[in-house]
Amino acid sequence: MAESLTRDETCVFCRIVAGEIPSAFIFEDERVIAFRDINPEAPAHALIIPRTHIRDIAAAEAHDGDLLLALVQAANAVARHEGVAESGYRLVWNVGPDAGQAVFHLHLHLLGGRPLQWPPG
């Protein structure tokens, strides 16, 4: 099912999608974009976001299943592009302020390029 492209005029990620805030995409297709995090926590730290505005993973609905799969597939492509597909990488969705979500537009973090500790946080 194709989701309608919704937008929140106050959302920084919606503004990046619209081209109002310049960003160098490292992945792009009709549903998803990816770019490097401006405050990286690892040598490879990218954000993978849908072009449509969804607040967070908790707000995703059953009809968003194909979009969520597209985000994960894009993350796998970004991992190959960033050279961390073989050594390993972490995918993280933060949900809410206590989890560290600062931009309330669904986004998937890809972290890699160094050994990552467990447990995080």
MDTraj code that builds the backbone (N, CA, C; nanometers):
import mdtraj as md
import numpy as np

residues = "MET ALA GLU SER LEU THR ARG ASP GLU THR CYS VAL PHE CYS ARG ILE VAL ALA GLY GLU ILE PRO SER ALA PHE ILE PHE GLU ASP GLU ARG VAL ILE ALA PHE ARG ASP ILE ASN PRO GLU ALA PRO ALA HIS ALA LEU ILE ILE PRO ARG THR HIS ILE ARG ASP ILE ALA ALA ALA GLU ALA HIS ASP GLY ASP LEU LEU LEU ALA LEU VAL GLN ALA ALA ASN ALA VAL ALA ARG HIS GLU GLY VAL ALA GLU SER GLY TYR ARG LEU VAL TRP ASN VAL GLY PRO ASP ALA GLY GLN ALA VAL PHE HIS LEU HIS LEU HIS LEU LEU GLY GLY ARG PRO LEU GLN TRP PRO PRO GLY".split()
xyz = np.array([
    [0.0856, -0.1192, 0.0000],
    [0.0000, 0.0000, 0.0000],
    [0.0890, 0.1240, 0.0000],
    [0.0631, 0.2166, -0.0853],
    [0.1425, 0.3393, -0.0920],
    [0.0907, 0.4384, 0.0111],
    [0.1809, 0.4850, 0.0951],
    [0.1412, 0.5830, 0.1953],
    [0.1364, 0.7216, 0.1311],
    [0.0480, 0.8042, 0.1819],
    [0.0438, 0.9411, 0.1313],
    [0.1591, 1.0178, 0.1942],
    [0.2174, 1.1081, 0.1190],
    [0.3291, 1.1863, 0.1704],
    [0.2735, 1.2984, 0.2572],
    [0.2836, 1.2783, 0.3874],
    [0.2411, 1.3811, 0.4809],
    [0.3637, 1.4561, 0.5277],
    [0.3406, 1.5758, 0.5773],
    [0.4506, 1.6616, 0.6189],
    [0.4092, 1.7431, 0.7404],
    [0.5046, 1.7633, 0.8304],
    [0.4879, 1.8518, 0.9446],
    [0.5784, 1.9717, 0.9162],
    [0.5206, 2.0871, 0.8982],
    [0.5955, 2.2076, 0.8611],
    [0.7028, 2.2458, 0.9632],
    [0.6884, 2.2013, 1.0879],
    [0.7860, 2.2361, 1.1919],
    [0.8955, 2.1311, 1.2082],
    [0.8858, 2.0207, 1.1366],
    [0.9781, 1.9079, 1.1527],
    [1.1042, 1.9286, 1.0687],
    [1.2206, 1.9225, 1.1338],
    [1.3473, 1.9428, 1.0635],
    [1.3687, 1.8345, 0.9573],
    [1.3295, 1.7105, 0.9848],
    [1.3482, 1.6054, 0.8859],
    [1.2543, 1.6237, 0.7670],
    [1.1329, 1.6712, 0.7905],
    [1.0425, 1.7025, 0.6789],
    [1.1025, 1.8135, 0.5923],
    [1.1687, 1.9082, 0.6554],
    [1.2325, 2.0169, 0.5812],
    [1.3527, 1.9663, 0.5014],
    [1.4251, 1.8672, 0.5543],
    [1.5342, 1.8051, 0.4784],
    [1.4774, 1.7313, 0.3583],
    [1.3711, 1.6543, 0.3785],
    [1.3064, 1.5818, 0.2687],
    [1.2626, 1.6793, 0.1595],
    [1.2087, 1.7941, 0.1992],
    [1.1595, 1.8934, 0.1032],
    [1.2712, 1.9723, 0.0360],
    [1.3950, 1.9558, 0.0808],
    [1.5068, 2.0288, 0.0220],
    [1.5259, 2.1678, 0.0792],
    [1.4520, 2.2012, 0.1841],
    [1.4635, 2.3332, 0.2460],
    [1.5894, 2.3449, 0.3318],
    [1.6359, 2.2339, 0.3838],
    [1.7611, 2.2280, 0.4598],
    [1.8537, 2.1363, 0.3806],
    [1.9662, 2.1884, 0.3346],
    [2.0556, 2.1062, 0.2529],
    [2.1120, 1.9877, 0.3320],
    [2.1216, 1.8748, 0.2652],
    [2.1804, 1.7554, 0.3242],
    [2.2343, 1.6692, 0.2115],
    [2.3484, 1.6071, 0.2348],
    [2.4072, 1.5167, 0.1361],
    [2.3533, 1.3768, 0.1636],
    [2.2658, 1.3296, 0.0783],
    [2.2077, 1.1973, 0.0962],
    [2.3102, 1.0906, 0.0583],
    [2.3170, 0.9861, 0.1403],
    [2.4024, 0.8717, 0.1062],
    [2.3174, 0.7564, 0.0531],
    [2.1860, 0.7714, 0.0617],
    [2.0906, 0.6787, 0.0016],
    [1.9646, 0.7571, -0.0252],
    [1.8988, 0.7227, -0.1360],
    [1.7744, 0.7915, -0.1696],
    [1.6942, 0.7039, -0.2639],
    [1.5662, 0.6878, -0.2345],
    [1.4723, 0.6295, -0.3298],
    [1.3396, 0.7021, -0.3132],
    [1.2337, 0.6494, -0.3714],
    [1.1063, 0.7217, -0.3702],
    [1.0407, 0.7259, -0.2328],
    [1.0841, 0.6404, -0.1388],
    [1.0197, 0.6346, -0.0074],
    [1.1092, 0.6733, 0.1089],
    [1.2415, 0.6620, 0.0903],
    [1.3356, 0.6706, 0.2017],
    [1.4571, 0.7533, 0.1605],
    [1.5136, 0.8265, 0.2578],
    [1.6428, 0.8914, 0.2371],
    [1.7315, 0.8586, 0.3567],
    [1.8625, 0.8702, 0.3353],
    [1.9585, 0.8497, 0.4440],
    [2.0684, 0.9531, 0.4313],
    [2.1152, 0.9982, 0.5463],
    [2.2229, 1.0965, 0.5518],
    [2.3001, 1.0748, 0.6806],
    [2.4206, 1.1286, 0.6866],
    [2.5041, 1.1125, 0.8055],
    [2.4521, 1.1993, 0.9200],
    [2.4600, 1.1461, 1.0407],
    [2.4201, 1.2193, 1.1607],
    [2.5174, 1.3349, 1.1826],
    [2.4666, 1.4520, 1.2186],
    [2.5549, 1.5672, 1.2384],
    [2.6327, 1.5583, 1.3693],
    [2.5899, 1.4719, 1.4613],
    [2.6609, 1.4465, 1.5875],
    [2.6873, 1.2968, 1.5986],
    [2.7807, 1.2443, 1.5193],
    [2.7988, 1.0994, 1.5141],
    [2.8487, 1.0396, 1.6456],
    [2.7934, 0.9242, 1.6781],
    [2.8321, 0.8478, 1.7964],
    [2.9237, 0.7310, 1.7599],
    [2.9516, 0.7133, 1.6317],
    [3.0391, 0.6074, 1.5820],
    [3.0952, 0.6556, 1.4491],
    [3.2042, 0.5938, 1.4012],
    [3.2603, 0.6364, 1.2719],
    [3.1584, 0.6326, 1.1579],
    [3.0719, 0.5326, 1.1580],
    [2.9601, 0.5281, 1.0637],
    [2.8332, 0.5511, 1.1456],
    [2.7690, 0.6643, 1.1243],
    [2.6442, 0.6950, 1.1941],
    [2.5542, 0.7671, 1.0961],
    [2.4567, 0.6940, 1.0466],
    [2.3630, 0.7493, 0.9485],
    [2.2217, 0.7454, 1.0050],
    [2.1389, 0.8339, 0.9532],
    [1.9967, 0.8358, 0.9851],
    [1.9217, 0.7954, 0.8602],
    [1.8307, 0.7012, 0.8737],
    [1.7481, 0.6549, 0.7634],
    [1.6061, 0.6953, 0.7976],
    [1.5443, 0.7744, 0.7103],
    [1.4119, 0.8294, 0.7418],
    [1.3161, 0.8096, 0.6247],
    [1.1870, 0.7977, 0.6549],
    [1.0893, 0.7951, 0.5474],
    [1.0637, 0.9373, 0.4967],
    [1.0278, 0.9478, 0.3715],
    [0.9916, 1.0794, 0.3167],
    [0.8612, 1.1298, 0.3763],
    [0.7785, 1.0416, 0.4232],
    [0.6521, 1.0793, 0.4834],
    [0.6692, 1.0954, 0.6342],
    [0.5937, 1.1841, 0.6931],
    [0.6069, 1.2108, 0.8361],
    [0.5263, 1.1101, 0.9171],
    [0.5983, 1.0371, 1.0012],
    [0.5412, 0.9520, 1.1053],
    [0.6186, 0.9904, 1.2312],
    [0.5508, 1.0130, 1.3398],
    [0.6150, 1.0645, 1.4618],
    [0.7275, 0.9748, 1.5123],
    [0.7023, 0.8460, 1.5240],
    [0.8025, 0.7512, 1.5747],
    [0.7542, 0.6108, 1.5448],
    [0.8336, 0.5106, 1.5815],
    [0.7968, 0.3722, 1.5520],
    [0.6689, 0.3322, 1.6250],
    [0.6416, 0.3920, 1.7399],
    [0.5193, 0.3608, 1.8140],
    [0.3944, 0.4093, 1.7400],
    [0.4089, 0.5084, 1.6539],
    [0.2958, 0.5605, 1.5775],
    [0.2756, 0.4875, 1.4449],
    [0.3659, 0.3964, 1.4123],
    [0.3518, 0.3208, 1.2877],
    [0.2293, 0.2311, 1.2969],
    [0.1635, 0.2158, 1.1847],
    [0.0417, 0.1349, 1.1762],
    [0.0686, 0.0113, 1.0909],
    [-0.0243, -0.0818, 1.0927],
    [-0.0089, -0.2047, 1.0141],
    [0.0141, -0.1730, 0.8663],
    [-0.0520, -0.0709, 0.8137],
    [-0.0354, -0.0380, 0.6714],
    [0.1018, 0.0236, 0.6409],
    [0.1815, 0.0526, 0.7438],
    [0.3169, 0.1053, 0.7244],
    [0.4214, -0.0055, 0.7136],
    [0.3788, -0.1308, 0.7150],
    [0.4714, -0.2430, 0.7132],
    [0.5692, -0.2384, 0.5972],
    [0.5209, -0.2082, 0.4772],
    [0.6103, -0.2012, 0.3610],
    [0.7110, -0.0878, 0.3759],
    [0.6681, 0.0229, 0.4340],
    [0.7588, 0.1350, 0.4562],
    [0.8666, 0.0987, 0.5592],
    [0.8288, 0.0293, 0.6639],
    [0.9267, -0.0122, 0.7643],
    [1.0287, -0.1085, 0.7037],
    [0.9825, -0.1982, 0.6188],
    [1.0743, -0.2873, 0.5482],
    [1.1671, -0.2067, 0.4582],
    [1.1143, -0.1046, 0.3912],
    [1.1971, -0.0192, 0.3049],
    [1.3055, 0.0510, 0.3858],
    [1.2742, 0.0927, 0.5090],
    [1.3739, 0.1559, 0.5954],
    [1.4865, 0.0580, 0.6293],
    [1.4504, -0.0650, 0.6628],
    [1.5513, -0.1646, 0.6973],
    [1.6353, -0.2000, 0.5744],
    [1.5724, -0.2152, 0.4594],
    [1.6472, -0.2451, 0.3376],
    [1.7415, -0.1302, 0.3029],
    [1.6969, -0.0070, 0.3214],
    [1.7836, 0.1085, 0.2978],
    [1.9007, 0.1076, 0.3956],
    [1.8741, 0.0724, 0.5212],
    [1.9819, 0.0653, 0.6208],
    [2.0864, -0.0378, 0.5788],
    [2.0430, -0.1511, 0.5275],
    [2.1373, -0.2524, 0.4802],
    [2.2210, -0.1992, 0.3641],
    [2.1594, -0.1231, 0.2736],
    [2.2329, -0.0620, 0.1618],
    [2.3328, 0.0412, 0.2141],
    [2.2923, 0.1199, 0.3129],
    [2.3823, 0.2194, 0.3717],
    [2.5001, 0.1495, 0.4394],
    [2.4748, 0.0384, 0.5074],
    [2.5834, -0.0364, 0.5721],
    [2.6863, -0.0816, 0.4685],
    [2.6403, -0.1281, 0.3543],
    [2.7337, -0.1661, 0.2478],
    [2.8099, -0.0438, 0.1983],
    [2.7389, 0.0660, 0.1766],
    [2.8008, 0.1902, 0.1282],
    [2.9065, 0.2418, 0.2254],
    [2.8790, 0.2317, 0.3539],
    [2.9691, 0.2833, 0.4572],
    [3.0799, 0.1844, 0.4941],
    [3.0762, 0.0650, 0.4356],
    [3.1812, -0.0329, 0.4594],
    [3.1721, -0.1072, 0.5907],
    [3.0522, -0.1151, 0.6494],
    [3.0378, -0.1835, 0.7779],
    [2.9497, -0.3081, 0.7691],
    [2.9072, -0.3441, 0.6500],
    [2.8165, -0.4583, 0.6351],
    [2.8809, -0.5882, 0.6827],
    [3.0079, -0.6057, 0.6578],
    [3.0755, -0.7295, 0.6963],
    [3.1190, -0.7291, 0.8427],
    [3.1686, -0.6160, 0.8919],
    [3.2190, -0.6103, 1.0305],
    [3.1066, -0.6021, 1.1320],
    [2.9929, -0.5477, 1.0924],
    [2.8771, -0.5398, 1.1799],
    [2.8336, -0.3972, 1.2074],
    [2.7068, -0.3833, 1.2361],
    [2.6473, -0.2528, 1.2634],
    [2.5238, -0.2725, 1.3490],
    [2.4803, -0.1640, 1.4095],
    [2.3623, -0.1648, 1.4949],
    [2.2569, -0.0748, 1.4333],
    [2.1317, -0.1204, 1.4388],
    [2.0174, -0.0394, 1.3980],
    [1.9363, -0.0075, 1.5229],
    [1.9028, 0.1213, 1.5399],
    [1.8342, 0.1665, 1.6625],
    [1.7200, 0.2597, 1.6267],
    [1.6043, 0.2325, 1.6873],
    [1.4930, 0.3255, 1.6873],
    [1.4793, 0.3774, 1.8290],
    [1.4890, 0.5082, 1.8489],
    [1.4626, 0.5690, 1.9791],
    [1.3168, 0.6143, 1.9785],
    [1.2470, 0.5876, 2.0876],
    [1.1053, 0.6232, 2.0969],
    [1.0850, 0.7079, 2.2220],
    [1.0623, 0.8367, 2.2024],
    [1.0351, 0.9270, 2.3133],
    [1.1602, 0.9896, 2.3724],
    [1.1422, 1.0953, 2.4488],
    [1.2550, 1.1698, 2.5042],
    [1.3432, 1.0888, 2.5985],
    [1.2858, 0.9987, 2.6791],
    [1.3688, 0.9205, 2.7709],
    [1.4614, 0.8244, 2.6970],
    [1.4272, 0.7895, 2.5745],
    [1.5120, 0.7023, 2.4938],
    [1.6116, 0.7822, 2.4102],
    [1.6017, 0.9149, 2.4155],
    [1.6946, 0.9994, 2.3409],
    [1.6415, 1.0513, 2.2091],
    [1.5131, 1.0293, 2.1808],
    [1.4582, 1.0821, 2.0558],
    [1.4510, 1.2341, 2.0655],
    [1.5187, 1.3022, 1.9731],
    [1.5220, 1.4482, 1.9735],
    [1.4413, 1.5061, 1.8586],
    [1.4312, 1.4330, 1.7486],
    [1.3512, 1.4761, 1.6337],
    [1.2350, 1.3783, 1.6225],
    [1.1140, 1.4306, 1.6292],
    [0.9957, 1.3457, 1.6312],
    [0.9428, 1.3230, 1.4901],
    [1.0275, 1.2559, 1.4135],
    [1.0002, 1.2051, 1.2796],
    [1.0696, 1.0699, 1.2794],
    [0.9973, 0.9656, 1.2476],
    [1.0529, 0.8310, 1.2492],
    [1.1893, 0.8282, 1.1821],
    [1.2883, 0.7749, 1.2524],
    [1.4208, 0.7593, 1.1930],
    [1.4926, 0.6427, 1.2572],
    [1.5697, 0.5767, 1.1761],
    [1.6460, 0.4604, 1.2159],
    [1.7925, 0.4998, 1.2150],
    [1.8607, 0.4797, 1.3281],
    [2.0043, 0.5061, 1.3360],
    [2.0801, 0.3828, 1.2901],
    [2.1814, 0.4017, 1.2097],
    [2.2767, 0.2967, 1.1767],
    [2.4097, 0.3383, 1.2372],
    [2.4669, 0.2530, 1.3217],
    [2.5946, 0.2805, 1.3870],
    [2.6901, 0.1652, 1.3595],
    [2.8140, 0.1988, 1.3272],
    [2.9140, 0.0957, 1.3037],
    [3.0509, 0.1585, 1.2857],
    [3.1460, 0.0755, 1.2481],
    [3.2807, 0.1243, 1.2238],
    [3.3723, 0.1126, 1.3436],
    [3.3213, 0.0587, 1.4541],
    [3.4021, 0.0318, 1.5737],
    [3.3248, -0.0707, 1.6552],
    [3.3919, -0.1415, 1.7474],
    [3.3176, -0.2333, 1.8357],
    [3.2174, -0.1533, 1.9212],
    [3.0952, -0.1958, 1.9235],
    [2.9903, -0.1294, 1.9996],
    [2.9679, -0.2056, 2.1300],
    [2.9499, -0.1332, 2.2367],
    [2.9335, -0.1937, 2.3707],
    [2.7905, -0.2405, 2.3932],
    [2.7750, -0.3370, 2.4833],
    [2.6447, -0.3821, 2.5260],
    [2.6469, -0.3995, 2.6767],
    [2.5523, -0.3536, 2.7510],
    [2.4332, -0.2863, 2.7007],
    [2.4614, -0.1411, 2.6657],
    [2.3839, -0.0871, 2.5701],
    [2.4009, 0.0544, 2.5351],
    [2.3433, 0.1433, 2.6445],
    [2.3780, 0.2713, 2.6373],
    [2.3201, 0.3690, 2.7301],
    [2.3697, 0.3523, 2.8626],
])
top = md.Topology()
chain = top.add_chain()
for i, resn in enumerate(residues, 1):
    res = top.add_residue(resn, chain, resSeq=i)
    for name in ("N", "CA", "C"):
        top.add_atom(name, md.element.get_by_symbol(name[0]), res)
traj = md.Trajectory(xyz[None], top)
